[in-house]
Amino acid sequence: MRSRTLRIVNVREKAKSGEIEEFHCLFLYLLVFSTMSGNKGDQREDVEYVLKELKEGSPYGEMFDVTYGETTIDHNTELTKDESKTKPTFEIDNTKLKLKNQYLTLVMIDPDAPSRDNPSSGPYLHYIVINAQKMDLSDGTTICNYMGPSPPSGTGPHRYIFLLYISNDPIEHDKIQDSQRRHFPIRNFVQKNNLGLEAAKNFITSG
């Protein structure tokens, strides 16, 4: 009788253990799903944020020049991958800056990765230089190395957006690795570093 009773107890314990394991797996699934859903929401908001910054900064795009080879871009400029594979030169019109003796930050970002219809990898970061005071940004610190446009074949036109910011104080930020380019949290970067948008402009490269 004793051994039979023990067997019943063991079966019940295993059943309880199975229920706990099942509950634990369900909990982990819901937690991961919730986290992924939140990340997707943040990512979509970051894509919308980049486009909002472009809209607000475009009227002031003449404040700075971005030149690839002999081509200075405007919002209608189309460049090939080869034409834009090397970092451009920059020149900011100091007379049009709202405030003087500020620190300049320039961000290059693609909201259309892998495509405009499905920007599931955007915003994709291509370049950041911070804490520049010279109008060609030559004294700035590069925290994300320049990566030329490389839109996948068949994904249509991508907007490569340059966002020019200013700050009252120099900012501190770790070097951004290649693995951190996808889904770059641009809103958090701007807010954390108290950056003010000065101007924006873009060019187009098609996949």
Sequence and secondary structure as in RCSB ss.txt:
>XXXX:A:sequence
MRSRTLRIVNVREKAKSGEIEEFHCLFLYLLVFSTMSGNKGDQREDVEYVLKELKEGSPYGEMFDVTYGETTIDH
NTELTKDESKTKPTFEIDNTKLKLKNQYLTLVMIDPDAPSRDNPSSGPYLHYIVINAQKMDLSDGTTICNYMGPS
PPSGTGPHRYIFLLYISNDPIEHDKIQDSQRRHFPIRNFVQKNNLGLEAAKNFITSG
>XXXX:A:secstr
 HHHHHHHHHHHHHHHHHHHHHHHHHHHHHHHHHHHHHHHHHHHHHHHHHHHHHHHHGGGGGGEEEEETTEE  T
T B  TTTTSS  EEEE GGG SSSS EEEEEEEETTSS SS  TT SEEEEEEEEE STT TTSEEEE      
  TTS EEEEEEEEEEESS        GGGSTT  HHHHHHHTT EEEEEEEEEEE 
